[in-house]
């Protein structure tokens, strides 16, 4: 979070907590402006779409993640510094971000579901698309697949 050009707060939270964290930080700020990087289309769309009552700008995040030297805090620190860099760049005001998941993004989520299930099953395309759009969590999609909720998934019994 910036006040003028000064960083007054920075957070590294899971995507599931990002919106709640932003909302808590801007709750008492009537002129708050949230800047979201455009690099991960699906994740940025979830954040933008969930912040419907907050001014949001979508920022080209190209070149915002620094290369850190050895022992400088790893990926988490690079993400925090990238977020500070994104916050300092002007972006395009947006109210929503509509994206359709690509075949590759759907496949990545299906692969993650296989890992999340301990190798027991892979969620189907429909559930993977819903996960990509933020309509359901990966854990919930795996549970739904276990219950037989998505016929095009691969379940291995035994």
Buried (B, 14 or more C-beta within 10 A) or exposed (E): BBEEEEBEEBBEEEEEEBBEBBBEBBEEEEEBBBBBBBBBBBBBBBBBBBBEEBBBBBBBBEEBBEEEEEEEEEEEBBBBBBBBBBBEBEBEEBEEBEBEBEEEBBBBBBEBBBEBBEEBBBBBBBBBBBBBBBEBEBEBBBBBBBEEBBEEBEBEEE
